[in-house]
Amino acid sequence: MNEQTEELASLYALDLLEGEELRVFEKQMSEDGRLANVVAELRSSAALLAHDVPPRTPSTGLEHRIFKALHGTGAAPRVSPFASSWIPWAIAASLLAACLVLLADRTRTSQQLAVLQQRHMIAQTEIAMLSSKLENAPRATAVVVWDPEKQEGVLKAIDVPPNASDRDYQLWVVDPQYKQPVSGGVFRVEPTGATKISFKPEAHVNAAKAFAVTLERKGGVSKAEGPMILLSK
């Protein structure tokens, strides 16, 4: 199993593949029983780890500070309550450690070296869940997979209302070193309510404490002006 396939297996286990990439990988799994077994074991390990790792309690007032940084006010809009939480970032590293054990019994020494290289990459990965701040779309949600070393990430959203032609959704990364959240770029949502984008912040992020999505005018803004759509804690 090469490095690219290992990466795709990890992403598939976290439900981060879609479209043609998803179709091709599932076809590959249907033809490769060994690959299907590895994915099944990854899913099982991820579920067990997510259950065993205690939830991480956000610091007091974090949501208040995010709203203040984004909009210059501490007053959050009135929205229906919706649970939101970080997936413990240690899970990503633990998942890769479990993956290494599973693969080690099935590969030769050269393949094990490739897994070790992959382990370093995923051990650095941070994962955040974003939940809805919309009364009319409480099921809207997203997951962000962030690589601080490469300064790039992937956002996958579902059940998000499609944006009008004169509006764009904009992703923000909250880093304490900046007074304002750093823009991660703009994106659109199709009528299906789902989207997946790769992003790279406009400034170097030392610590991604939270992620947020707002609805802005087309092309995006330098400082958030529109309503909050999704927010992590």
C-alpha positions in Angstrom: 0.0 0.0 0.0 1.6 3.3 -1.1 1.5 6.6 0.8 -1.3 8.1 -1.2 -3.6 5.1 -0.6 -2.8 5.3 3.1 -3.8 8.9 3.2 -7.0 8.3 1.2 -7.9 5.5 3.6 -7.4 7.8 6.6 -9.6 10.5 5.0 -12.2 7.9 4.0 -12.4 6.6 7.5 -13.1 10.2 8.7 -15.8 10.7 5.9 -13.7 13.4 4.2 -13.8 12.0 0.6 -16.5 12.9 -1.8 -17.3 13.2 -5.5 -15.0 11.5 -8.0 -12.3 10.9 -5.4 -14.8 9.0 -3.3 -16.1 7.0 -6.2 -12.7 5.9 -7.3 -11.6 5.0 -3.8 -14.7 2.9 -3.1 -14.2 1.1 -6.4 -10.6 0.4 -5.3 -11.9 -1.0 -2.0 -14.4 -3.3 -3.7 -11.5 -4.8 -5.7 -9.0 -4.9 -2.8 -10.2 -6.9 0.2 -7.0 -6.0 2.1 -7.7 -2.2 1.7 -11.3 -2.7 2.7 -10.2 -4.4 5.9 -7.7 -1.6 6.7 -10.5 1.0 6.3 -12.8 -1.0 8.5 -10.2 -1.3 11.2 -9.5 2.5 11.0 -13.2 3.3 11.4 -13.4 1.0 14.4 -10.3 2.4 16.0 -11.5 6.0 15.4 -14.9 5.2 17.0 -13.3 3.6 20.1 -10.8 6.5 20.5 -13.4 9.1 20.2 -15.5 7.4 22.8 -12.6 6.9 25.3 -11.0 10.3 25.1 -12.6 12.7 27.5 -14.3 15.8 25.9 -12.3 19.0 25.9 -14.1 21.8 27.7 -13.7 25.2 25.9 -12.3 28.0 28.0 -14.9 30.3 29.6 -16.1 33.1 27.3 -14.5 31.8 24.1 -17.6 32.2 22.0 -18.0 35.7 23.4 -14.4 36.6 22.4 -14.9 35.2 18.9 -18.0 37.3 18.3 -16.3 40.3 19.7 -13.3 39.8 17.4 -15.4 39.1 14.3 -17.9 41.9 14.7 -16.4 44.3 17.2 -19.0 43.5 19.8 -19.5 40.9 22.5 -23.2 40.6 21.8 -23.9 37.3 20.1 -27.1 37.1 17.9 -30.1 35.3 19.3 -30.0 31.8 18.0 -31.3 28.4 19.1 -28.8 26.5 21.3 -26.9 23.9 19.4 -24.1 21.7 20.9 -20.6 22.4 19.6 -17.3 20.9 20.5 -13.8 20.3 19.4 -12.9 16.7 18.7 -9.8 16.1 20.9 -6.8 16.8 18.7 -4.9 13.9 20.3 -7.3 11.6 18.5 -5.7 12.3 15.2 -2.3 11.2 16.5 -3.7 8.3 18.4 -5.6 7.1 15.3 -2.4 7.2 13.3 -0.6 5.2 16.0 -3.4 2.6 15.8 -3.1 2.6 12.1 0.6 2.0 12.3 0.1 -1.1 14.4 -2.6 -2.4 12.0 -0.4 -1.9 9.0 2.9 -3.0 10.5 1.7 -6.6 10.5 0.8 -6.5 6.9 3.7 -4.7 5.3 7.4 -5.1 4.6 10.1 -2.9 6.1 10.0 -0.4 3.2 6.3 0.0 3.5 6.6 0.5 7.3 9.0 3.4 6.7 6.3 5.0 4.5 3.8 4.6 7.3 6.2 6.3 9.7 6.4 9.3 7.4 2.6 9.4 7.2 2.4 9.2 11.0 4.3 12.4 11.4 1.9 14.2 9.0 -1.3 13.1 10.7 0.1 13.5 14.2 0.3 17.2 13.4 -3.3 17.3 12.2 -6.0 19.2 14.2 -9.7 18.5 13.7 -12.6 20.8 14.7 -16.3 20.5 14.5 -18.4 23.6 13.5 -22.0 23.7 14.5 -24.9 25.9 13.2 -25.7 29.4 14.4 -28.8 29.5 12.3 -32.4 29.1 13.6 -33.6 28.1 10.1 -30.8 25.5 9.6 -30.0 23.9 13.0 -28.6 20.8 11.3 -25.9 22.7 9.4 -22.5 21.5 10.4 -18.9 21.3 9.2 -15.6 19.6 10.0 -12.2 21.3 9.5 -9.0 19.3 9.2 -6.1 21.6 9.8 -2.3 21.0 9.2 -0.4 23.7 11.1 2.9 22.6 9.7 1.8 23.0 6.1 -0.5 25.9 7.0 -3.4 24.5 5.0 -6.6 22.6 5.6 -9.8 21.1 4.3 -13.4 22.1 5.2 -16.3 19.9 4.6 -19.8 21.2 5.3 -23.3 19.6 5.0 -26.9 20.9 5.3 -25.7 24.5 4.9 -28.2 26.8 3.0 -27.0 27.6 -0.5 -25.7 31.1 -0.8 -27.3 33.7 -3.2 -25.4 34.8 -6.3 -24.3 38.1 -4.6 -23.0 36.4 -1.4 -20.1 34.2 -0.4 -19.5 32.2 2.7 -16.2 33.1 4.3 -14.0 30.9 6.6 -12.1 32.5 9.5 -9.3 31.1 11.7 -9.1 32.5 15.2 -5.5 33.0 16.4 -4.8 34.9 19.6 -1.8 36.6 18.1 -4.1 38.7 15.8 -6.8 41.2 16.9 -9.0 40.0 14.0 -9.5 36.4 12.8 -7.5 35.4 9.7 -9.5 34.9 6.5 -9.3 31.4 5.1 -11.0 32.4 1.9 -14.5 32.3 0.4 -16.6 29.4 -0.9 -20.0 28.6 -2.3 -22.5 26.0 -1.3 -24.4 24.0 -3.9 -28.2 23.4 -3.8 -27.4 20.0 -2.1 -26.2 22.0 1.0 -22.8 20.2 0.9 -19.3 21.4 -0.1 -15.7 20.6 0.5 -12.8 23.1 0.0 -9.1 23.3 0.5 -7.9 26.5 2.2 -4.8 28.4 3.2 -5.1 31.3 5.6 -4.0 34.8 4.4 -1.6 35.1 7.3 0.5 32.6 9.2 -1.4 30.9 12.0 0.5 29.9 15.1 -2.4 28.5 17.0 -5.8 27.8 15.5 -8.0 28.2 18.6 -11.3 28.2 16.7 -12.9 28.3 13.2 -15.9 30.3 12.1 -17.9 30.8 8.9 -19.8 34.0 8.1 -22.0 35.0 5.1 -20.4 38.0 3.4 -20.8 40.0 0.2 -19.5 38.3 -3.0 -15.7 38.1 -3.0 -15.3 38.3 0.8 -14.2 41.0 3.2 -11.1 41.8 5.2 -13.1 41.9 8.5 -16.3 40.0 9.1 -19.5 42.0 8.5 -22.2 39.4 7.9 -24.0 37.0 10.2 -22.3 34.0 11.8 -23.3 30.7 10.2 -21.0 28.1 11.7 -18.7 28.2 14.8 -16.4 25.8 16.6 -15.4 25.9 20.3 
